[in-house]
Amino acid sequence: MEYTFTTDNFEQEVLNSDKPVLVDFYADWCGPCKMMAPMVEDFAAEYEGELKVGKLNVDEEPEIAQKYQVMSIPMFAFFKGGQMVDSAVGALPKAKFQGMIDKVLA
């Protein structure tokens, strides 16, 4: 299941999550974001129960994007225990993305 993160639920769903969280910072107009969306959806299904996966629209939630210094999108940020522990910017090869997820879950 893919979540939608907003200012209203970010603290509860991401920072206070009992599982690691992958946040996909994106915008509707972003080509690379659209290209990565199916892979992110696949990871949400594949890691159901182990990793919470969701999207945050930077145009609709600029305060959160600014807080985590999102300068380019897509940006993929991994949170664990309320802290950002890893991130990557741009379209990623599936193997690299998978490796980042496995490292966060280890």
Backbone as JSON Lines, residues from 0, in Angstrom:
{"i":0,"aa":"M","n":[0.83,-1.19,0.0],"ca":[0.0,0.0,0.0],"c":[0.87,1.25,0.0]}
{"i":1,"aa":"E","n":[0.51,2.17,-0.84],"ca":[1.25,3.42,-0.92],"c":[0.49,4.51,-0.17]}
{"i":2,"aa":"Y","n":[1.17,5.2,0.71],"ca":[0.56,6.26,1.51],"c":[0.71,7.6,0.81]}
{"i":3,"aa":"T","n":[-0.11,8.56,1.21],"ca":[0.05,9.95,0.8],"c":[0.39,10.73,2.06]}
{"i":4,"aa":"F","n":[1.57,11.33,2.07],"ca":[2.02,12.08,3.24],"c":[1.72,13.57,3.04]}
{"i":5,"aa":"T","n":[1.24,14.21,4.11],"ca":[0.92,15.63,4.09],"c":[1.45,16.26,5.38]}
{"i":6,"aa":"T","n":[1.34,17.57,5.46],"ca":[1.73,18.27,6.68],"c":[0.94,17.72,7.87]}
{"i":7,"aa":"D","n":[-0.33,17.41,7.64],"ca":[-1.2,16.94,8.71],"c":[-0.81,15.58,9.27]}
{"i":8,"aa":"N","n":[-0.3,14.68,8.41],"ca":[-0.01,13.32,8.89],"c":[1.47,12.95,8.91]}
{"i":9,"aa":"F","n":[2.36,13.85,8.5],"ca":[3.78,13.51,8.37],"c":[4.39,13.04,9.69]}
{"i":10,"aa":"E","n":[4.13,13.77,10.75],"ca":[4.72,13.39,12.04],"c":[4.24,12.01,12.47]}
{"i":11,"aa":"Q","n":[2.94,11.78,12.38],"ca":[2.36,10.5,12.81],"c":[2.82,9.35,11.92]}
{"i":12,"aa":"E","n":[2.69,9.52,10.6],"ca":[2.94,8.42,9.66],"c":[4.42,8.17,9.37]}
{"i":13,"aa":"V","n":[5.24,9.21,9.43],"ca":[6.66,9.07,9.07],"c":[7.55,9.1,10.32]}
{"i":14,"aa":"L","n":[7.51,10.2,11.04],"ca":[8.44,10.39,12.15],"c":[8.14,9.45,13.32]}
{"i":15,"aa":"N","n":[6.87,9.13,13.54],"ca":[6.5,8.26,14.66],"c":[6.22,6.82,14.22]}
{"i":16,"aa":"S","n":[6.57,6.48,12.99],"ca":[6.3,5.13,12.48],"c":[7.15,4.09,13.2]}
{"i":17,"aa":"D","n":[6.56,2.94,13.46],"ca":[7.32,1.85,14.08],"c":[8.11,1.06,13.05]}
{"i":18,"aa":"K","n":[7.92,1.37,11.77],"ca":[8.66,0.72,10.67],"c":[9.47,1.79,9.93]}
{"i":19,"aa":"P","n":[10.52,1.39,9.23],"ca":[11.21,2.35,8.37],"c":[10.23,2.88,7.3]}
{"i":20,"aa":"V","n":[10.47,4.11,6.84],"ca":[9.58,4.76,5.89],"c":[10.38,5.28,4.7]}
{"i":21,"aa":"L","n":[9.85,5.04,3.5],"ca":[10.39,5.63,2.27],"c":[9.43,6.73,1.83]}
{"i":22,"aa":"V","n":[9.95,7.95,1.74],"ca":[9.14,9.08,1.27],"c":[9.63,9.46,-0.12]}
{"i":23,"aa":"D","n":[8.7,9.44,-1.08],"ca":[8.96,9.86,-2.45],"c":[8.51,11.31,-2.57]}
{"i":24,"aa":"F","n":[9.47,12.25,-2.55],"ca":[9.16,13.67,-2.75],"c":[9.02,13.88,-4.26]}
{"i":25,"aa":"Y","n":[7.85,14.33,-4.7],"ca":[7.57,14.42,-6.14],"c":[6.69,15.64,-6.44]}
{"i":26,"aa":"A","n":[6.45,15.87,-7.74],"ca":[5.47,16.85,-8.2],"c":[4.79,16.27,-9.43]}
{"i":27,"aa":"D","n":[3.55,16.68,-9.65],"ca":[2.77,16.15,-10.78],"c":[3.39,16.47,-12.13]}
{"i":28,"aa":"W","n":[4.11,17.59,-12.24],"ca":[4.68,18.02,-13.52],"c":[6.05,17.41,-13.81]}
{"i":29,"aa":"C","n":[6.58,16.64,-12.88],"ca":[7.96,16.13,-12.97],"c":[8.03,14.83,-13.77]}
{"i":30,"aa":"G","n":[8.7,14.87,-14.92],"ca":[8.84,13.69,-15.78],"c":[9.54,12.51,-15.11]}
{"i":31,"aa":"P","n":[10.74,12.73,-14.53],"ca":[11.42,11.61,-13.86],"c":[10.59,11.04,-12.69]}
{"i":32,"aa":"C","n":[9.8,11.9,-12.03],"ca":[8.93,11.41,-10.94],"c":[7.91,10.41,-11.5]}
{"i":33,"aa":"K","n":[7.32,10.77,-12.65],"ca":[6.34,9.88,-13.28],"c":[7.0,8.58,-13.72]}
{"i":34,"aa":"M","n":[8.24,8.68,-14.17],"ca":[8.97,7.5,-14.62],"c":[9.25,6.55,-13.44]}
{"i":35,"aa":"M","n":[9.53,7.1,-12.27],"ca":[9.85,6.29,-11.09],"c":[8.61,5.76,-10.37]}
{"i":36,"aa":"A","n":[7.45,6.37,-10.61],"ca":[6.23,6.03,-9.86],"c":[5.89,4.53,-9.88]}
{"i":37,"aa":"P","n":[5.94,3.85,-11.04],"ca":[5.62,2.42,-11.02],"c":[6.58,1.59,-10.17]}
{"i":38,"aa":"M","n":[7.86,1.97,-10.16],"ca":[8.84,1.24,-9.34],"c":[8.55,1.45,-7.86]}
{"i":39,"aa":"V","n":[8.21,2.67,-7.48],"ca":[7.88,2.97,-6.09],"c":[6.65,2.17,-5.67]}
{"i":40,"aa":"E","n":[5.65,2.1,-6.55],"ca":[4.44,1.31,-6.27],"c":[4.78,-0.17,-6.09]}
{"i":41,"aa":"D","n":[5.67,-0.68,-6.93],"ca":[6.1,-2.08,-6.82],"c":[6.78,-2.33,-5.48]}
{"i":42,"aa":"F","n":[7.65,-1.41,-5.06],"ca":[8.33,-1.57,-3.77],"c":[7.33,-1.51,-2.62]}
{"i":43,"aa":"A","n":[6.3,-0.67,-2.74],"ca":[5.28,-0.57,-1.7],"c":[4.6,-1.92,-1.51]}
{"i":44,"aa":"A","n":[4.31,-2.59,-2.62],"ca":[3.67,-3.91,-2.55],"c":[4.65,-4.97,-2.06]}
{"i":45,"aa":"E","n":[5.87,-4.95,-2.59],"ca":[6.86,-5.97,-2.27],"c":[7.28,-5.95,-0.8]}
{"i":46,"aa":"Y","n":[7.37,-4.75,-0.23],"ca":[7.84,-4.61,1.15],"c":[6.7,-4.33,2.14]}
{"i":47,"aa":"E","n":[5.47,-4.61,1.75],"ca":[4.31,-4.42,2.63],"c":[4.57,-5.09,3.97]}
{"i":48,"aa":"G","n":[4.36,-4.35,5.06],"ca":[4.57,-4.9,6.39],"c":[5.97,-4.68,6.94]}
{"i":49,"aa":"E","n":[6.95,-4.43,6.06],"ca":[8.34,-4.2,6.49],"c":[8.73,-2.73,6.37]}
{"i":50,"aa":"L","n":[8.21,-2.09,5.32],"ca":[8.6,-0.72,4.97],"c":[7.34,0.04,4.58]}
{"i":51,"aa":"K","n":[7.15,1.21,5.18],"ca":[6.02,2.06,4.81],"c":[6.49,2.92,3.64]}
{"i":52,"aa":"V","n":[5.74,2.92,2.56],"ca":[6.13,3.66,1.36],"c":[5.04,4.68,1.03]}
{"i":53,"aa":"G","n":[5.45,5.92,0.78],"ca":[4.46,6.93,0.44],"c":[5.05,8.08,-0.34]}
{"i":54,"aa":"K","n":[4.14,8.92,-0.83],"ca":[4.52,10.06,-1.65],"c":[4.18,11.35,-0.93]}
{"i":55,"aa":"L","n":[4.98,12.37,-1.2],"ca":[4.7,13.7,-0.69],"c":[4.86,14.69,-1.84]}
{"i":56,"aa":"N","n":[3.78,15.4,-2.17],"ca":[3.8,16.36,-3.26],"c":[4.45,17.66,-2.77]}
{"i":57,"aa":"V","n":[5.6,18.01,-3.34],"ca":[6.36,19.17,-2.86],"c":[5.66,20.48,-3.16]}
{"i":58,"aa":"D","n":[4.79,20.51,-4.18],"ca":[4.04,21.73,-4.48],"c":[2.94,21.97,-3.45]}
{"i":59,"aa":"E","n":[2.36,20.89,-2.94],"ca":[1.28,21.0,-1.97],"c":[1.78,21.07,-0.53]}
{"i":60,"aa":"E","n":[3.0,20.58,-0.27],"ca":[3.56,20.53,1.09],"c":[4.97,21.14,1.11]}
{"i":61,"aa":"P","n":[5.09,22.43,0.74],"ca":[6.43,23.02,0.63],"c":[7.2,23.1,1.94]}
{"i":62,"aa":"E","n":[6.48,23.19,3.09],"ca":[7.19,23.31,4.37],"c":[8.02,22.06,4.66]}
{"i":63,"aa":"I","n":[7.43,20.9,4.39],"ca":[8.16,19.66,4.66],"c":[9.32,19.51,3.69]}
{"i":64,"aa":"A","n":[9.07,19.82,2.41],"ca":[10.15,19.75,1.42],"c":[11.31,20.66,1.81]}
{"i":65,"aa":"Q","n":[10.99,21.83,2.29],"ca":[12.02,22.78,2.71],"c":[12.77,22.26,3.94]}
{"i":66,"aa":"K","n":[12.03,21.71,4.89],"ca":[12.64,21.21,6.12],"c":[13.7,20.14,5.82]}
{"i":67,"aa":"Y","n":[13.42,19.29,4.81],"ca":[14.36,18.21,4.47],"c":[15.23,18.56,3.27]}
{"i":68,"aa":"Q","n":[15.31,19.86,2.97],"ca":[16.2,20.4,1.94],"c":[16.06,19.7,0.6]}
{"i":69,"aa":"V","n":[14.81,19.53,0.17],"ca":[14.54,18.93,-1.14],"c":[14.77,20.01,-2.19]}
{"i":70,"aa":"M","n":[15.88,19.87,-2.93],"ca":[16.24,20.87,-3.94],"c":[15.88,20.39,-5.35]}
{"i":71,"aa":"S","n":[15.92,19.08,-5.54],"ca":[15.61,18.48,-6.84],"c":[14.7,17.29,-6.59]}
{"i":72,"aa":"I","n":[13.85,17.01,-7.56],"ca":[12.95,15.87,-7.44],"c":[13.06,15.0,-8.68]}
{"i":73,"aa":"P","n":[12.74,13.73,-8.59],"ca":[12.31,13.06,-7.38],"c":[13.45,12.94,-6.37]}
{"i":74,"aa":"M","n":[13.08,13.03,-5.1],"ca":[14.02,12.73,-4.02],"c":[13.39,11.64,-3.18]}
{"i":75,"aa":"F","n":[14.17,10.63,-2.92],"ca":[13.7,9.49,-2.12],"c":[14.43,9.54,-0.79]}
{"i":76,"aa":"A","n":[13.66,9.67,0.3],"ca":[14.26,9.77,1.63],"c":[13.79,8.61,2.49]}
{"i":77,"aa":"F","n":[14.73,8.04,3.21],"ca":[14.43,6.93,4.12],"c":[14.49,7.43,5.55]}
{"i":78,"aa":"F","n":[13.43,7.15,6.3],"ca":[13.35,7.56,7.7],"c":[13.29,6.33,8.58]}
{"i":79,"aa":"K","n":[13.99,6.41,9.69],"ca":[14.0,5.32,10.67],"c":[14.11,5.97,12.03]}
{"i":80,"aa":"G","n":[13.21,5.61,12.94],"ca":[13.25,6.18,14.28],"c":[13.1,7.69,14.3]}
{"i":81,"aa":"G","n":[12.33,8.24,13.35],"ca":[12.09,9.68,13.31],"c":[13.18,10.5,12.65]}
{"i":82,"aa":"Q","n":[14.22,9.85,12.14],"ca":[15.34,10.56,11.5],"c":[15.5,10.13,10.06]}
{"i":83,"aa":"M","n":[15.92,11.08,9.2],"ca":[16.24,10.72,7.83],"c":[17.61,10.04,7.87]}
{"i":84,"aa":"V","n":[17.67,8.78,7.39],"ca":[18.92,8.01,7.47],"c":[19.61,7.84,6.12]}
{"i":85,"aa":"D","n":[18.89,8.1,5.03],"ca":[19.49,7.97,3.7],"c":[18.59,8.7,2.72]}
{"i":86,"aa":"S","n":[19.16,9.12,1.6],"ca":[18.36,9.75,0.55],"c":[19.08,9.65,-0.78]}
{"i":87,"aa":"A","n":[18.3,9.81,-1.84],"ca":[18.85,9.82,-3.19],"c":[17.98,10.72,-4.05]}
{"i":88,"aa":"V","n":[18.61,11.35,-5.03],"ca":[17.89,12.27,-5.9],"c":[17.96,11.77,-7.33]}
{"i":89,"aa":"G","n":[16.83,11.9,-8.04],"ca":[16.78,11.57,-9.46],"c":[16.3,10.16,-9.71]}
{"i":90,"aa":"A","n":[16.18,9.86,-10.98],"ca":[15.74,8.52,-11.39],"c":[16.85,7.52,-11.06]}
{"i":91,"aa":"L","n":[16.49,6.46,-10.37],"ca":[17.48,5.47,-9.93],"c":[17.28,4.15,-10.66]}
{"i":92,"aa":"P","n":[18.36,3.42,-10.93],"ca":[18.21,2.06,-11.43],"c":[17.58,1.2,-10.33]}
{"i":93,"aa":"K","n":[16.78,0.23,-10.73],"ca":[16.07,-0.58,-9.76],"c":[17.03,-1.26,-8.78]}
{"i":94,"aa":"A","n":[18.14,-1.78,-9.25],"ca":[19.08,-2.49,-8.38],"c":[19.65,-1.56,-7.3]}
{"i":95,"aa":"K","n":[19.95,-0.33,-7.67],"ca":[20.5,0.63,-6.69],"c":[19.43,0.96,-5.65]}
{"i":96,"aa":"F","n":[18.21,1.2,-6.11],"ca":[17.1,1.53,-5.23],"c":[16.85,0.37,-4.26]}
{"i":97,"aa":"Q","n":[16.83,-0.84,-4.8],"ca":[16.61,-2.04,-3.99],"c":[17.71,-2.18,-2.94]}
{"i":98,"aa":"G","n":[18.94,-1.89,-3.31],"ca":[20.06,-1.96,-2.38],"c":[19.9,-0.98,-1.23]}
{"i":99,"aa":"M","n":[19.42,0.23,-1.53],"ca":[19.19,1.22,-0.48],"c":[18.12,0.74,0.48]}
{"i":100,"aa":"I","n":[17.04,0.16,-0.06],"ca":[15.96,-0.34,0.79],"c":[16.48,-1.46,1.69]}
{"i":101,"aa":"D","n":[17.23,-2.4,1.09],"ca":[17.74,-3.53,1.87],"c":[18.67,-3.04,2.99]}
{"i":102,"aa":"K","n":[19.47,-2.0,2.72],"ca":[20.37,-1.47,3.72],"c":[19.58,-0.86,4.9]}
{"i":103,"aa":"V","n":[18.51,-0.13,4.57],"ca":[17.69,0.51,5.61],"c":[16.97,-0.55,6.44]}
{"i":104,"aa":"L","n":[16.57,-1.65,5.8],"ca":[15.84,-2.7,6.51],"c":[16.75,-3.64,7.32]}
{"i":105,"aa":"A","n":[18.05,-3.59,7.02],"ca":[19.0,-4.52,7.69],"c":[19.13,-4.22,9.17]}
